[in-house]
Amino acid sequence: MKTARNVGIAIFVAFLSVMGLSVLVVGGASGTANAQTCKGGLQPVGDGQSGPGPGRDPVKFDGSTQPPDGQVIVPLDPQGSQTHATWNQEQVRNADTITNVARTRGLAPRAAVIAVATAMQESSLNNLDHGDLDSVGLFQQRPSQGWGTVAQITDPVYAAGKFYDGLVKVSGWQTMPLTQAAQAVQRSGLPDAYAKWEQDAGALVAKTWGLHAVTSVSTGCDSDGKADPAAQFTTKNPRTATQAIAAARKAEGSTGWYRRCDNFVAQSYGWGSSGSDSANVHWNRLVTAGLAHPGDNNPPAGALLFYDTGESAGHVALYIGDDMVASNDILGAGTIGIVHRKELTDGAWRLRYRGWAEPSFPDAGGTSTI
């Protein structure tokens, strides 16, 4: 481990996710124990060491009620500005492993967020065979400091386990700021460096934890009342955000869009097809690309807002500003409507908000018809 950072810890067991762990079943409609990104501070999910706690109320989507089975809350409370990066397959695999070690130990998702963010800072999620002094591995742990042998520390499962060994000994880790919990284990010379990775870590943890894992809950989450932030999108599309919003407004009332949410937002931006099979697939691709902002309830106009529907496809709408969205199906099957975004989360559908992402459409093609 680096002298500046000192302790590190662990990596993990990604392959276990294919052994029936891909969707964790959580019972009950509660909500009192689930942390909400859009409110200050964190609430503990259960006791932090007995799984993810209860899910929220059932989602009501497209005329059917989806049970809360599989609902998982991944608590986030980002402190300060966030850094977003593109993660390659190996890095995502390492985050998967760290997450699955937490799951197999019965820890809450918050533990995985802290661990993944720590590894992002220490090694950029790379299982390094070198580092400052004798530091190695995902968490840059040091054999000379008692973390294990080089062979052990460079085993992601072992390293993640050692990190969690240290984390669960930290009193109040479930609710303290991420960087404080990480620092209590790592004892870094840069104690505040972990904070900037919370959103990216949360997005990767939710992606691994299960299909219906989200980083915020639908009810009680409002914007902070500030004006929409200025859009600073890095992605390129046939249309600008302003042009996409104008196209969406022009399409209001048009029909023929039943379950074509991802196609609608792509067409608003000038594409004929989105390049993704569903909104959930699209979201996960933007998570990996570092373009997602999970749980962030203050998107800029032109952003894509993603939701968990309790089904495999998910939902996406175009944020047009001033808390309004353009969405298909919400005012009738196949019809484009412009509604307050609380209509999606608190109205008839009661969807669970994933977060917003830049308007990027990997593999999109064709020309819009709107």
N, C-alpha and C positions, 0 to 999 in steps of 0.2 A: 504494500500500500504506500502511497506517496506520503512522504513526511508531512507535506502540506495538508494532506487529507487524512492520512493515517489509517483509518480502519475501513474496511469495505465489506462487501459481503456477497452476495450470492447469486447463483443462477440456477438452472432449473430443469424442468421436466416436461418440455413442450409436447413430446410425443404422447403424453398421457391424455391430451385433449381429445385425441381420436378414440380413446378408450371409454366413450360414453360421458365425457366431461364437457362436451361442446356447449350444452345448454343446461344450466343449473336450475333445478326446479325450486321455487320458493313459494311458500304457501301464504294464504291470507291476504286480505285487503286492509292494510294498516296505514302506513305512511308517517306515523309519528316518530319512527326510529330512523327514517331515511334522511340523509343530508341533502340539502338543496343548494346547488351551486349559486342560484340567484339570490340567496339570502346570506347575510354575513355570518361567518363562523361555521363550524361543522358540528353536526350531531353524530353521536356514535351509532354505528350500525350494529345492533345487538351489543355484545360485550367486546367486539373486535376480534374475538378468537373462537367464534362459533358460527362461521359462515357469514353469508351476506345479509341475513335478516329478512323480514317480510317484504313482499312486493306491495305495489299500490293497488288502487281500485282497478277493476277490469277495464280494458280499452273497449270502446264501442266504435267499430269502424265498418262503414259500408253496410249498415243494416244488421250486423252481427256483433255479438258480445264475445270478446276474447278473454278467456280466463287469465288470472294473474300468474299461472304456472310459467316459470321461466323468467319472470321479471326480476331483475337484479339492478340495484342502484350502486354505482361506482362513485363515491363521494369526492367532489372536487371543491376547492376553495382557493383558487390561484391568488398568490400574493405578488403584486408588481407586474411589470410587463413580461410577456411570455415569448419564448423563442420557439420557432417551428422549423422542422428539418424534414428532409426526405429520407425515408428509411428503406434500406435495401432488404432483400429477402433474408439474409443472414441476421441482420439487426432485428428484424421483426421476429424471426425464430427465437432469438435470445430473449426478447421481451415476452414472447409466448411462454418460454420456459420459466422465467421468473414468476410470471402470473400463475402458471399451473402448479408451481411449488407451493404458492400461497393457498391455492385451492385444495390441494391434497393434504395440507396441514390444517384445513378447516379455518383458515384466517379470513377476515373480511377483505373485500376488494380494496379498501383503503391501504392495507398493508402492501398490496401489489403495486399500487400507484406510487407509494413512497419508494419502494425498491426499484421499480423501473426508472423513475426519475433520477434516482441516485446513480444507476448504471449509465443513464444518458450523459450525466455530467462527468462521471469518472472515466468512461471508456468509449462514449458514443455508441454504446451497446455492442461493442466489439470485444471478443474474448482475447485480450492481448496477452502476449507472452513476454511483455516488457512493460516498463513504467519507471517512475521516479524511484531511485534506490532499488529495492527488490520487489516493488509492487507489480502484480500481475493480475490478469483476469478481468471480468466484467466490472467488478467493484474496486479494482486496484488494491486488493488486500495484500498484506505483507507476511511472508512466512516467518520473518524474524519477530513479528509482533503477535505470533501465536494463532494466526488464522488457519494454519494448516500447511501442508507441503505444497510445492509448486504444482504438482500433479493434481492435488485436491482442489486448490484454489482455481485452477483453470478448467475444472469440471463445473459447468454452469449450475447443475443441480446442487452440488455440494456448496458452491459459493452463495447461491440464493438462500439455502438453508441456514448457513452461518449468519447471513444478514438478518434473517427473520429471528434467529436465536437472540441476536442483540436487540432487535426492535421491540419484541414483546416484553423485554425487561424495562423498557422506557415507560415510566408512569405517564398515562394520558396520551400516548402516541396516537390514539384514534381521533382525537379532536384538536391536537396542536397543529400549527402551521407545518406544512410538509418539510420545509427546510430545517426547522428545529428538530423534527423527528429524525431526519436523515443525519443531521450533524451529531445528534446524540449517539449514533452508531458509528459514524465515520470519523468524527473529530478532525474535520478538514481545516486547513489553513484559510479556506474560502468558505466560511460557514453559510453564507447566503446564496451560494452559486446554484443550489439545487432548486430554488423556487421557480426559476424560469421554465422548467421542464414539466410543470404539473399538468398543463392541458394536453401536451403531446403524450405524456405517460398515461393519463386518464383515457385518452382515445384508444391507445393500443391495448390497455387492460380491458376496456369494455369490449373491444373487438374480439379478444381472446375468450373472455369470460362466458359469452353466450350471445345468441342471436338477439335477445331482448334485453341485454344489459345497456343501460343508458347512464349518462353522467348528470342528469337532473331529473326532476319529476314534473308532471304537468301542472298540478294545481299549486297556486300560491307563487308562481314564478312570473313576475312582471318585469318590464324593463325598468331601469333606474330613473326614468323620467327625463333623462338628458336628451338633447337632440341627437339624431342619428349620427354616428361617426362618419367621417369622410371615407369613401371607398378608396382603398389603395390596393386594388387587385393587380396581381402580377401575371394573370393568365390572359391569353389572347383568344378572342372569338370574332366571328364575323360582325357582331354588333357590340357596341359599348353597353355598359350597364344602363345608361340613360335610354339608349335605343331599345334595349331589351324590355325595360319597364314600359316604354311606350307601346311596344308590340303586345305585351301582356294586357295592357289596358284596352287596346284595340280588340283583343280577342274576347273580352268580357261578354258573356252571354252566348258565346259560340258553343256548339255541341259536337259530339263525336270524340270526346276525350276520356271516355270511361277507362279507369285504371291506367291512364297514360300520363301519369304525373311527371316522370322523368323525361318523357318525350316532350311534354309541354314546356318545361323550363329550358330544354335544349333548343326547341324551336323559337322560343322567345329570344334566345341569344343568336339565332340565325342558322342553327344546324337543322338538318333533316332528321337526324337520329342522335341519341345521346352517347352511344358507344358502350352503354352498360345495360345489363339485363334487367336491373331493377334499381329502385332508389337505395336499398340497402347495399347492393353491390357497389353502386356509385359512391356512397358514403365511405365504405371501407377503402376504396381506391384513393379517395381524397385524404383519408386518415394517414395512409402510408406515404402519400405525397407531401405530408406536412401542411396541407391546405385546410384542415378542419379545425374548428374552434368549439370543442365539445362543451355543452352547458353554458356557453356565453350567450347571454340574453340581450345583448346590445349589438346586433348586426348592422352593417352599413347597407344602404339601399342597393339593391342588385345582388345581394347575397342569396345563396340557396339555403333554405331552412329544411332540416331533415328531422323525421319523426319515426318513432317505433309505433307500428300499428297492431302489434300482437300477431302479425302474419309475417311470412318470410320476405315479402316484397318491400315493406316499408312505404314511406311517403315523403315527397319533397315538394316544396312550394317556393315561389319566387317572392322575396321580400321587396316590396315596392316603396317602403319608407313609411314613417309615421305610424308604426305598429300595424300596417296593413299588408296583406299578402294576396297574391294571385294564385288561385288553386283550382284544380279540377275537382269535380264530384261533390264538393262541400255544400253547394246549393242545389244539388240534383245530379243524378248519375250522368256523367259525360259532359256536364256544363261547366264552363269556366266562370268562376265568381271572384269578386274582390271583397274580402272580408277582413275584419280585425283578426289578428293572429291568435287571440285568445279563443276565437271560435273553433280552432283546431284542437286546442288543449283543454278548454273548459266547456265547450259546446257539446253538440250531439256526439262527436267522435271521441272526445277525451283522449287524444293521442298523447304520447310521451315524447317530449322534445329531446332530440339528440344534441343539437347544436347547429351552428351555421358553417358554411364552407364557401370558399371562393368559387366563382362560376367557372370551374374547369370541367371539361368534358373529354376525358381520355378516349381516344379512338372514335370520336364523333365524326360524322360525315354527312354529305348531302346538303341540301339547301332548304331552309324553312319555307313553309307554306303560309305563315302568318306574318 
